[in-house]
Amino acid sequence: MMEYREFVEELMTEIKEETGLKAEFHESDEKMPQDSIWVYMSEDNGSSNIVRLFTAESYNQWIQRKTTFPALIRDVKKSVKNFDDMCVPDKLKKLKDYEQVKENLFIRLINFEKNKTELEKAFYKRNGDIALTLYMKIFDEDGMMTSLKVPLQCVERWDLENEDVFMAALKNTASMMPPKVYDMMKMLLNPEYDGEDIDAPDYIPFQDEMGNCLSTGQKTNGAVAIFYPGVARLFCDKINTDELYLVFTSIHEVMVHNARMIEPEDLASVLNDTIKEATPEDDVLTKHIYYYNAKTDQIEMLLRE
């Protein structure tokens, strides 16, 4: 039976021979929790587009005879073909002109520490350990969206104020992925339930300590909705408070609480348990509680004592 490192070397050799593309092995570290082979699909002006093949997982499946070398190569080829079919290189060239791409720009929340290396060349705005990061939509079909981080050098080339680019993208995000509030009980009882519109005149959020689950209509990467212009203030107006606690249980949603009804220490304990028991590692956004003050209209991270 082939040893793990031998398997990795053999797999890389076959990928290079079958695709003609550069392939590199990267061991896991604190920033990348899994060993992986990086297959470079395109490189342009210092930025690269890669597909990652997780090698430990592939090796285990190979040992258990759940996959074969030809099947793994086919998966890589399929990813490369999808990349070519989406005309990604052509779309990347459009990044030189803000007017050509502005409708496809949006903001996604990612953890700053986990993505520190990738963020060095990206455009983002930091809030505590959350990076509100600029992405460009490349492809969107059947509910599956492909996107990439916008390189900082592209934004600098646009000759626009960074704040103007950020706010335009945030408003664009709100249009692409409108905010929705979800009642957990209704979600369990009714598969067709699609949430509540926060700005509906007759909608009143819960005011008790359970809080309200805010996301987007797509429910994917929906935690960004609390940063949409006016959303946090609207929550305050509807539940008659000027302070909120925000609990980001994942990148997909945020629990919004009336700060008068619960202590942040209790929320921190709940968040810690939720992350341990229910949130996949890749979906963890932050382990801190955040606070919104309607008087300053600012969201900030609470530091634990």
C-alpha positions in Angstrom: 0.0 0.0 0.0 1.3 3.4 -1.0 2.3 5.7 1.9 0.7 9.1 2.2 3.6 11.3 0.9 4.2 8.9 -1.9 0.5 9.2 -2.8 0.7 13.0 -2.8 3.8 13.0 -5.1 2.2 10.5 -7.5 -1.1 12.5 -7.6 0.8 15.8 -8.2 2.7 14.2 -11.1 -0.4 12.9 -12.7 -2.2 16.2 -12.3 0.7 18.0 -14.1 0.8 15.4 -16.9 -3.0 15.3 -17.4 -3.7 19.1 -17.2 -0.4 20.8 -18.0 -0.9 23.0 -15.1 1.4 23.9 -12.2 0.7 22.0 -9.0 2.1 22.5 -5.5 1.7 20.7 -2.2 0.9 22.8 0.9 1.1 21.4 4.3 -1.6 22.4 6.9 -0.8 25.2 9.3 -2.8 27.5 11.5 -4.1 29.4 8.5 -4.9 26.3 6.4 -6.3 23.5 8.5 -5.8 20.8 5.8 -3.0 19.5 3.6 -3.8 20.3 0.0 -2.5 20.3 -3.6 -2.9 23.7 -5.2 -3.5 23.6 -9.0 -2.9 26.9 -10.6 -5.6 27.5 -13.2 -4.4 31.0 -14.1 -1.9 33.6 -13.0 -2.0 37.3 -13.9 -0.2 40.3 -12.5 0.7 38.6 -9.3 -2.7 37.2 -8.5 -3.5 33.5 -8.9 -6.6 31.4 -9.3 -6.3 28.0 -7.9 -8.3 24.8 -7.2 -7.5 23.0 -3.9 -7.5 19.2 -3.7 -7.5 18.1 0.0 -4.9 15.3 0.1 -5.5 13.7 3.5 -9.2 13.3 2.7 -8.4 12.0 -0.8 -5.8 9.6 0.6 -8.3 8.1 3.1 -10.9 7.7 0.3 -8.3 6.0 -1.9 -7.3 3.6 0.9 -10.9 2.7 1.5 -11.3 2.1 -2.3 -13.9 4.9 -2.5 -12.0 6.7 -5.2 -9.3 6.2 -7.7 -6.5 8.2 -9.3 -8.4 8.6 -12.5 -11.5 9.8 -10.5 -9.4 12.4 -8.6 -7.9 13.7 -11.9 -11.4 13.9 -13.5 -12.5 16.1 -10.6 -9.6 18.4 -11.1 -10.2 18.6 -14.8 -13.9 19.3 -14.2 -13.0 22.2 -12.0 -10.6 23.6 -14.6 -13.2 23.2 -17.3 -15.8 25.0 -15.2 -13.3 27.8 -14.6 -12.7 28.1 -18.4 -16.4 27.9 -19.2 -17.1 30.8 -16.9 -14.5 32.9 -18.9 -12.9 33.9 -15.6 -9.7 35.3 -17.1 -11.9 37.6 -19.3 -13.9 38.7 -16.4 -10.8 39.4 -14.4 -9.5 41.7 -17.1 -12.7 43.8 -16.6 -11.5 44.6 -13.1 -9.3 47.3 -14.6 -12.5 49.3 -15.2 -14.8 50.0 -12.2 -17.8 50.8 -14.4 -17.7 47.3 -16.0 -17.7 45.5 -12.7 -19.4 47.7 -10.2 -22.8 45.8 -10.5 -21.1 42.6 -9.5 -19.2 43.8 -6.5 -20.4 42.8 -3.0 -19.2 42.4 0.6 -18.7 39.2 2.4 -17.7 38.7 6.1 -14.7 36.5 6.9 -12.6 36.0 10.0 -9.6 38.3 9.8 -7.1 36.1 11.7 -7.8 32.9 9.7 -7.5 34.8 6.4 -4.7 37.2 7.3 -2.4 36.0 4.5 -5.0 36.2 1.7 -6.2 39.5 2.9 -2.7 41.1 2.5 -3.5 41.6 -1.2 -7.3 42.1 -0.9 -9.6 45.1 -0.3 -11.4 44.9 3.0 -12.5 46.9 6.0 -11.7 45.5 9.4 -14.1 45.6 12.4 -12.6 43.8 15.3 -11.7 40.3 14.1 -14.2 40.5 11.2 -13.0 41.5 7.7 -15.7 43.0 5.5 -14.2 41.9 2.3 -14.8 43.0 -1.3 -15.7 40.2 -3.7 -16.7 40.1 -7.4 -19.5 37.8 -8.5 -18.2 35.7 -11.5 -21.0 33.3 -12.0 -24.5 32.8 -10.5 -26.7 30.0 -11.6 -29.1 27.5 -9.8 -28.4 29.2 -6.5 -24.7 28.5 -6.7 -22.5 31.7 -6.9 -18.9 31.7 -7.8 -16.9 34.8 -6.7 -13.4 36.0 -5.9 -11.7 38.5 -3.6 -11.0 41.7 -5.4 -7.2 42.5 -5.3 -6.3 45.7 -3.6 -4.2 46.8 -6.6 -7.3 46.8 -8.7 -9.2 49.1 -6.3 -6.2 51.4 -6.2 -6.2 51.5 -10.0 -9.8 52.8 -10.0 -8.8 56.1 -8.5 -11.8 56.3 -6.3 -12.2 56.9 -2.6 -12.0 53.6 -0.7 -15.0 54.4 1.4 -17.1 55.2 -1.7 -16.2 51.8 -3.2 -17.0 50.0 0.0 -20.4 51.7 0.5 -21.4 51.2 -3.1 -20.6 47.5 -2.8 -22.4 47.2 0.6 -25.6 48.8 -1.0 -25.1 46.4 -3.9 -25.0 43.5 -1.5 -28.2 44.6 0.1 -29.9 44.6 -3.4 -28.4 41.2 -4.3 -29.2 39.6 -1.0 -32.0 41.4 0.8 -32.1 41.1 4.6 -34.5 38.6 6.2 -35.3 37.8 9.8 -36.1 34.2 10.6 -38.4 32.8 13.3 -36.8 29.4 14.3 -40.1 27.8 15.3 -41.7 28.7 11.9 -38.6 27.4 10.1 -39.0 24.0 11.9 -42.8 23.8 11.3 -43.0 25.1 7.7 -40.5 24.1 5.0 -41.9 26.9 2.8 -41.3 29.6 5.3 -39.0 32.3 3.8 -38.5 34.7 6.7 -39.8 38.2 7.5 -39.0 41.5 5.9 -37.4 43.7 8.5 -38.8 46.8 6.9 -42.3 45.6 6.7 -44.5 48.0 8.7 -46.3 45.3 10.5 -43.2 43.2 11.4 -42.1 43.5 15.0 -39.0 41.6 16.1 -38.9 39.6 19.4 -37.9 41.7 22.4 -37.2 38.8 24.8 -33.7 37.4 25.5 -34.0 34.8 22.7 -33.3 37.5 20.2 -33.8 37.5 16.4 -32.0 35.6 13.6 -31.0 37.9 10.8 -29.7 36.6 7.5 -30.6 37.1 3.9 -33.1 35.5 1.5 -30.4 33.1 0.3 -29.4 32.2 3.9 -25.7 31.9 2.7 -23.1 34.4 4.0 -26.0 36.2 5.5 -24.4 37.7 8.6 -23.4 40.7 6.5 -27.0 41.9 6.6 -26.5 43.6 10.0 -23.9 45.9 8.3 -26.4 47.1 5.6 -27.1 50.8 5.9 -30.0 51.3 8.3 -30.7 47.7 9.3 -29.3 47.9 12.9 -31.0 51.2 13.5 -34.3 49.8 12.2 -34.0 46.9 14.7 -33.6 49.5 17.5 -36.6 51.5 16.3 -38.8 48.4 16.2 -38.0 47.1 19.6 -37.6 50.5 21.3 -34.0 50.4 22.3 -30.8 52.2 21.3 -28.4 49.3 22.0 -28.0 45.9 20.5 -25.8 42.9 21.1 -24.9 41.0 18.0 -23.9 37.3 18.2 -22.5 35.9 14.9 -23.2 32.2 15.3 -21.7 31.7 11.8 -20.9 33.5 8.6 -24.4 32.8 7.5 -26.5 34.6 10.2 -26.3 36.8 13.3 -28.5 36.8 16.4 -29.7 40.3 17.2 -30.6 41.0 20.9 -32.0 43.9 22.8 -29.0 44.9 25.0 -31.4 45.8 27.8 -32.7 42.3 28.1 -29.5 40.2 28.4 -25.9 40.3 29.6 -23.1 39.9 27.1 -21.4 37.3 29.3 -24.5 35.0 28.9 -24.4 35.6 25.1 -20.7 34.8 25.0 -21.3 31.5 26.7 -24.1 30.6 24.3 -21.9 31.6 21.3 -19.1 29.4 22.6 -21.4 26.4 23.0 -22.9 27.0 19.5 -19.5 27.1 17.8 -18.4 23.9 19.5 -21.6 21.9 18.9 -23.1 23.3 15.7 -20.9 25.5 13.6 -18.4 23.9 11.1 -14.9 25.3 11.4 -15.0 27.0 8.0 -18.2 28.8 8.9 -16.9 30.3 12.2 -16.8 34.1 11.8 -15.9 35.3 15.3 -15.9 34.2 18.9 -16.6 37.7 20.2 -19.9 39.5 20.9 -20.4 42.7 19.1 -22.3 45.8 20.2 -24.4 48.4 18.2 -25.1 51.9 19.5 -27.9 53.7 17.7 -26.6 57.1 18.9 -23.3 56.7 17.1 -24.6 54.3 14.5 -21.5 52.1 15.0 -20.9 48.4 15.4 -17.9 47.4 17.4 -16.4 44.3 19.0 -16.7 43.8 22.8 -13.4 42.9 24.4 -13.7 40.1 27.0 -12.3 40.9 30.4 
